[in-house]
């Protein structure tokens, strides 16, 4: 099969690495890709939201399947674009259509879906410029911290968690006034859930599904989960507290009702679903849905999957997932993200990365890199994800940190406490 993978981050490098292990793969193309994916397949410099350019790649290279990594093209309707074009409608697309992608594209839509299908989640209120007084009154019924979420996609920056009620009201007003552009024209105010976060993933054909390994990621820039939110500073799989009983409860109360809810609402879905959960005393509630795999969770989840992931994607595209199970490695995988100095605020690109060839006991997934002047350079806030296997969490982390000692670029930063709360 000829496969086109859409995206340019660590998640896409992990997919490319995994697909390359499949005997089904003939040729792999990545649009636009990065310096890491260039070592596995052929990068094509087409943006993820350039649907016409993507169509040209599909026709020119006789693509059999398109796997969409990031959320932006999914929410923009790339799957629908394929369905509605007779020249490419025969091509399988892994990633939901636009209506289903609204589960990530709109917090309000997702909350209404969960309430409608009795999926456990936090209490909420949807604020607009027209009901701001009611929104203030809802805030007053909540205990701090106060959680404000921009309804639409805001590149991971649209969530505010505030301790002070007056500040929460001020920020709500600013969000509704365009602080995050169109994404915060509506704001979902949520009850703050307490516990410990984890993520679980499924691949579904819309009727059946397979459960993939769970993971825990670390969003804050600083040690001990302090400072600004990022796209993720590291991740671990499996999650030590996610025992068989908890996973079975999550499947019964969250995963099955989600898949059944999509069917009841006549929403077709072929692709991955990311369940962001808060767990307290063995009870899980949904914080959010993503309609794709997470990043950096992919860099620990995909290495633990022993089954042929491309074969699973083909089965999903043909609605044959009921015939499949997923084999998972019992080993732990830990990833530590190396980022640019200054991230998640301002940072500089174009720093030369040295020492990659000296890493032998870890897999280095490229998240924000480019090839320039015969060298690998930084090209993003999150630069590299260093993933390692271990019989324990401690061993996996130790292997990653030892590998990081070989890698250097100017102003490189990483957290030394990934997994501290497990």
N, C-alpha and C positions, 0 to 999 in steps of 0.2 A: 504494500500500500504506500501511496505517496501522501504524506501528512503535512498540513500547514498548521503551525502553532502560532497563535497570536499573542504577542506580548514581548517584554524586554527585561523582566526582572528575575529575581532568584527563583520564584515559583516556576517561571517558564524554563529556566535552565534545569531545574529539577525534573520537570516533565520531559524535556529533551533527553536528559540522562536516562530516565526510566524507559522512554519509548525506544531508545537505541538498543535496549536489551531484548527487544521483541523480535522474534523471527518473522513476524508479519510486516515489519517495516522495510520498505524498499528505499524511499528517499524522504528525508526530513527537511522541511523549509521552515524558517522562523521569521516573522515580520513584527517588529524590526530586529529583534534579537539583541545580543550583546557579545562581548569578547569571549564569554564562556560558551555560549551556544554555537559560536562560529567554529569551535573545535569538534562539534558533534554533527551539525547539519549545515545548511546554507542559509545565511542571513540575507534578507531582502529588505532594503531601507524603505518600507512603507509603514505609515502610521497606523495605529490600531483602530482609529476611527475613519480611515480612508477606505470606505467600502468599495468604491470603484477600483482603487488600486489593488485591493485584496481580490476582487473578482478577476482582475487581469492575471494575478499570480495563479489562481485556481485554474484558469483556462490554459495558461501558457505551460504549466507544469503538470497538468492532468491530475490535480489533487483529488483524492478519494474522500478525505475527511479533514475538517477544520476543527481544531480544538482551541477554544477561546479562553485565555488565561485571565485577563483583568475584567473588572466590572463595567468600565465605561462603554466599550462597544456592545456589551450585552444589554445594558440599560438603554442604549441608543437604538437597539433593534437590529443587530447584525444577523441574527438567526432569521428574522422576518425578511430581511433583505435577500437572503438566499432562497427562502420559500417562495418569494414573489417574483423571482427572476428565472424564466424558463431555461436559460443557458446553464444555470448552476443549481437549480432546485433539486437535482439528483444527488448533490454532494451532502454527505452526513455532516451535521454540525453538533459538536458537544458544547453545550451552553444553552440556557433556556431562551425562549422567545421573549419579546419585550414585555408583554403583560406579566409573565411569571417573574421576570427580572425586577419588576416593581417591588418585590419582596425586599430587595436591597435598595432600590432606587427611591423608595418612599417609606420612611419610618411609620408614618400614619397608616399606610396601606398594610404594612406588616403587622402592626398592632391590631388593626381591625380583623385581619385574617386570623390571628392567634385567638382573639376573644371569640370570634365566630365559631372556631373549631375546638374551643376549650383546651387550648394549649397553655400551660402555666407560664405567666409572664408578670411583669410589674404593672401596677395600676398606672394610668396615664391620663393626660389631657392634651388635646391638640389645640395649640394657640395660633390665632391669626390676628391681623391688625384690627379685625372687627369684634373680637371677643376678649380683648386684652384685660378688661376688668375681671372677667370670669377666670382668666388665666392667673391673675394675681391672687384671687380667692383660693384657687386650687393650690397654688404654692404655699399659701398660709396654712393649709391643712396638712402639709408634708413636714417631716422632720428633716433637718439638715443631715448630710449634704443634699443640695438641690441639683437635679440632673436635667440639663437642657440639651436637646438634640435637634440640630437642623434636620428638617424632613428629608431633604434631597442629598445627593452626593456632594461632599465637601472635602474630598481628598484626605479623609481621616482627621480633619481638624474641626468638624462641626459639632463636637460634644463638649459641653462645659459642665464641670462638677464643682459646685460652689458651696461654701459653708455659711455664708451670710445671706439672709433673706432679702435685705435691701439691695445687695449686689446682684442677686439672682433676678430681681425685678428689673434692674437697670440693664443687665445683660440681655434679658428677654426682649426688652424694648429695642435694644440695638440690633439684635438678631433679626427681629421682624422688620427693622428698618433697612436691612440689607447688609449686615456685617459679613455674612457668607454668601452674598449675592442671592440669586434665585433659590439656592438650596435652603435658605432660612426664611422664605416667605411664609412658611408654616413651621412651627416649632413644637416638637413633642416634649412635654414635661413629664418626667417619669418619677415614680417612687424609687428611691435608691435601694437597690438590693445589696445585701451583705453576704459575705461568704468568700469563696475562692473561685476564680474563673477557670474555665476549661473550654475547649472547643472539640466538637466531634463532627465528622464528615460522612456524607453518604454520596454514592453515585447512583442516580435513579434514571429509569427509562419512563417515569411518569406513573408506573403501576407497581413495579417491583423495585427493590433497591438492595445494595450491598453496603454494609457499614465498614468504613475505613478506620484506621487507628485514630485514637483521640490524641490531643496535644494540649500543652499549655504554653502560651507565649507571654512575652514581657514587653509591655508597650512603652513604659516611661524611659526617658533618656538616662536618668541617674540611678546610682546604686540604691538598693532598697526600695525600688519603684517610686522614685521621687522625680520631680521636674516635669518637663513638658511631655505630652504624648507624642509618640513616633509611629511609624508604620510597623514597628516591632524590632526589638533589640536582641531577640533570641527565642528559642523554643525547646521544649523537651517532649518526647513521646517514648513510652507510655506515661500517663499521669498516675502517680503512686496511689492516690486515694480512689481512683476510678476502678473499683472492684467489679466483679461480675454482676453483683446485685444492682449496683448503681447503673451500669451500662444497660442492663435489662429494663430497669425502671425508665431510663431515658428513652429507650426504644418504644416502650409501651405508651408513655405519657406524652412524648414529644415527636419522635421520628415518625411512627405510624400515623398519628393524627395529622401530621403535616402532609404526608404523601396522600392520605385519604382526603384531606381538605382540598388539595389541588385537584383531585378527581371530582369531588363534589362540586367545586366551583368551575369545572370544565376548563381548567388551566393546564394545557400540555406542558410537560417539563422533561427535558433530556439534558442531563448534566449533573454537576456537583452541587450539593447544598452544604453550607457551612452553618452549623448551629453554635452560636456564641452563648455559653451558659454560665450562670452563677449557681454554685452548689453550696448549700449549707445544711448540715446535719442529714446528709443523704438525700436531700430534696433539691432538684434542679429546676431552674426557671430560665426561659429564653430571654437573653438580653437583646440579641439581634440575629437576623438571618443574613448570610452573604450567599450570592448565587454563583459562587466559584470557590476554588480552593483558597485557603489563606496563605499569607506570606508574612513571616517566615515558617509558618506551620508546615507548608509543603516540603520544606527542606528537612523535616524530621519524619513526616508521615510517609512520603513516597519511598524513602530508603527502607522503611520497615515492611513495605508491601512486597511479598515474595511472588505473588501472582503476576501474570502478564497484564499490565495496566492497559496496553493498547487493545488486547483481546477483550477486556472488560468494556472499554469504550465502544468497540464494535458491537458488542452484545447490547449495550444501552441504546445505540442508534437503531437497532433492529427490534427493540422491545423484547429482548431475550434474557434479561438479567436474572429472571427467576431460576434459570438453570445454573447459576454461578454462585460460588462462594469465594471469599478472599482469604488467602493464606498470608499470615502476618508473622514476621520475625519476633521471637521473644526478647531480643536484645533491645536495649535502650538506645535511642539516637538523640543527641543534643546538638543544637546549632547555636553559634555565637555570631552576632552580626557585627561586622566592622563598618564603621560609618565615617563620614567626612566631618572634620572639626567644624563646629558651628551648627551642625544639624541638630534639631529640626528647624532652626532659624536659618540665617544666611550661611552659605558655605561656598567654597570654590571647587570647580571641576578641573580636570586636566592634570592631576597629580600622577606621576609615574608609580606604578605598583611593582614592587620588587619581591622576589623570594617565592613566588607561586610554585615554581618547579621543585622547590626543596620540601614541599609538603607531601608526605608519603602515607600518613596514617589517618588522614581525613579527606573528605570530599569538599572541595571549595566550589560552592555555587556562586556565580556572578550575579549580583543584583543591580549594580549601577556601574558598568564598565564599558569601555570602547577601545577598539584597536586604532592606534594612531602612531605614525612614524615607527612602525615595527615594535611598538611597546603597548602594554596594557595600561590604560589610564583610567582614573576615576571619572565617572559620568553621572553621579547622583549622590543623594544624601546617604542612602544605604548602599554600600559598595560591594561587600562580599559576605556570604554566609558560610561559616566553617562548620561542617557537620561531621560528627564522629559516632561510631558505634562503641558500645561498651556493655559489659555484663551488668553493670549498675549505672545509675545516673552519675555517680561520682567519677567512675572510670571514663564514661563518655565525655563528660565535661573536661576532665583532665587531658584527654586526647586532643580535644579542640583547642584548649588553651596552650598546649605544647606546640601544636601546629601553628598557632597564631604568632608564636615567637619567631617563626621563619619569614613572616610577611611584614612588609613595611611600606608606607607612603606618608607623605608629609601630613601632619595633623590627624593621623589615624586615631580613632577612639573606639572603645568597646567597653561593655560592662563586664566586671569580673565576678558578678554574683548571680548569674543566671541559675535558676533552680533553687534559690535561697529559701523559698517558702515551702518547699516540698519535703 
